[in-house]
């Protein structure tokens, strides 16, 4: 998976949650014999130039360097703030630690698509899965940092509304700079992607049969012991 994208994108594993529904630290739970944190780090290392874990838990540092929240107790927004302040890359990929089934080939293709469309106005990219936005699995440009910082200062920690507003403003500004009218998506060309787990259209990525069979799990977060038990029955679909 070598190529231009690897030198342009920073990778961050979101692992700062309390795992209250799971009853234990999800990041250290082993799926198919490997901790979820290790699987997430390995996946990002195949796509990104460098990878960090957004967490303060020292036991996770064996998998990748940690980036701790600047302001604790603010949920995922605290992780985004810390990452965007830490990163030296224009683009940054965020992956929840508990989403192990997303194929690396799918991820690599998507990241390359977003970076290639930067000049078309997008500064934020995320998926809508069966009609539900997925802001914690996202690509954020460094220009988003200002909006995150401002939201943190006013105590606004709702991720999707903040990213939505930032994306619209940044895309509109880019359109003015380009003197362009071709930005036909509300956040700029290439910012919103849809995914329907029941769709049967052919995919342009190389997948295994096991990964295709587990397609409904690609964007699923493992939040409960029941989720984890089901995930164990699809271990052959894991690629990290």
N, C-alpha and C positions, 0 to 999 in steps of 0.2 A: 504494500500500500504506500510505497514511497512516492513523493511528488511534491508539487508546489504547496499544497495545502498544509503539509506537515510543518513547514517553516513559518506559516502565517497565523496559526490558530493555537491558543492556549486551552488546556483542558482542565476542568474543575469537577470533582465528584462532590455532590451535595450529600453530606453525611452528618449533619448537625442535628437531626431530629431526635425526639425523645423515644421513639419506637414504643409508645404507650400501648397501642393495640396488639403489638407482637409480644409484649411482656419481657423482652430482652433486646439488647443492642442488635439491630438488624445488620449493621455493617460487618459484624463479626460472625454472623450466622453462616454456616457452611452449606452450600448448595452444590451437590455433586462433588463434594470433597474439597471445595475452595471457598473461602470467605467471600461474601458479596462485595466487600471493599476491594479485594484483590481482583475480582472479575471486572469491576467497573474501571479500575485503574488500568488494567491490561487492555481493555477495549479502547479507552481513550489514548493510550500510548501508541496504538496502531494507526491513529488518525491525527493526533496533535503533536506539536513540537515538544511540549513539556506538560506535565500533569501534576496537579496538586489536589489534596483533599481538603474540603472546607469543613473543618471540625477542630475542636479543642481537645479531643480525647487522645492522649499520648500513645495509647496502644495501637492506634491506626497509623502511626508514623513509620511502621515497618513496611508499609505498602507504598507510600509516597510522602513527600513533604506536606506538612500541614499549613493551612492558612486560617488563622483564627479570626473570629468576628471582632470588628472594632467596637461594636455596640452589642452586648450580649442580650439574649432574651427577646430578639426581634424576629425570630423565625427565619424562613428562607431569605427574606430581604437582607438580613444581616450578612448572610453568606454572599449574596450578589454584591453588596457594598464592598465587602472585604476583597473579593476576587477582582472586581474592576479597579480597585485601588492598587492591587498587587500586580496585575498583569502588565507585561511589556508588549503584548500583541494587540493588533487592531481588532481581531475577532477572537471571541472566547466561547467555548462550547461547555454547556452545563448539563450534567447527567446525574439524575438521582441514583443513589447507591442501590436502591431496591428495584431497579428495572433491568434485570439481567438478560432478558430474552431478545432485546433489539439486536438484530444481526449487524456485525461489524461492517459488512459490505453495504448494507442499507445506510448505515451511519456515514460511512466514508463518501458515498455518492451524494448524500444530502449536503454534507459539509462543503464539498467541492462545488456543488451547485450554488449555495449561498455566497461563497467567496467570489465566485465568477460573476455574480450579479450585483456586486457591491456598487458598481458605477451606475446602476439603474435605480438607486435611491434607498434600498433597504438597509436598515441598520439594526433591525431585530428580525429574527426568524424563529418561528415555532410551528407546531402542528396543532390542528384541531382534529381530535380523534372521535369519530362518531358524534360530532357536534359539540364536543367538550374541549375547550382550550387547554393546552398542556404547557404552561409558562415555565415550569421548572426544568423541562427538557427543552433547551433553547440555545440559539446562537445570538450573542449580544456583542455589538460593536463598542469600542471604547467610548464613543460619543454618548452612549447611554448612561455613563457614570454620573454625569451631572444630574440627571433626572432621578436616579436612585438616591444620590446624596441629598437632594432637596426633599425627597419623600421621607427619608430617615429623619431629617431635621424637624419635620412637622409631625412626626409620629404616625405616618401612613405606611402600613406594612402589608397592604394587599397587593400581591405581585402582579396579577394580570392587569388590573386597571392602570397601574403605573406604567407597565411596559406598553400597553395599548396607546396611552396618551403620548408617551415618548416616541413611539414608532410613527405615529401620525404626524407629529410636529417635525421630526427629523426628515421624514419623506417629503413633506411639503417644502421644507427649506431646501432640500436637495433639488427638487423640481424647479424652484425659482433660480437656483444657481446654474442649473443646466439650461434654463430657458425651455424646459421640456413640457409637453402635454401627454407623454406616453406612459406616465406612471398610472396604470389603470387599476392597481390595487391600492387600498386605503393607506397602507404603510410602505408603499413603494414596491416595484416589481421584485418578486422573489421573497417576500417577507412572510406570507401566510401559506401554509401547506395543509392539505386535508388528507385524512387517512380514514378509510372505511374497512373495518376488519372483515366484512362480508363481501367486499368487492372481489371479483374474480378476473379482473383485467390482468394481462401479463405484466410482470415486473421486470425492469431492466437490470436487476442485480443478480449475481450468481448466488443462489441459496441452495442449501441441502433440502432434501425431502422432509427431514425432521423439522427444520426451521419453517418451512411452508405449512406443515401440519400444526405448528404452534403459533400461527400468525396472530391469533386473537390475544396472545400473551405478550406480543412485542412491546406494547406501551403500558402494560399492567404493572402497577406497583405492588410489591409483596408486603402487605400491611398486617396480616394476621397469621396465626399458626395454620389456619385452613388454607390460606393462599400459598404458604410455604410447602405444605404437604402436597398440594396439587402441582406445584412447581417441580418437586422431586420426581414426579412421574414423567416429566418432559426434559430430563437431564440431557438427552441426546440432541436437543435443540440448542444447547449452549455452545458458543464458539470461543469463549475465553475461560 
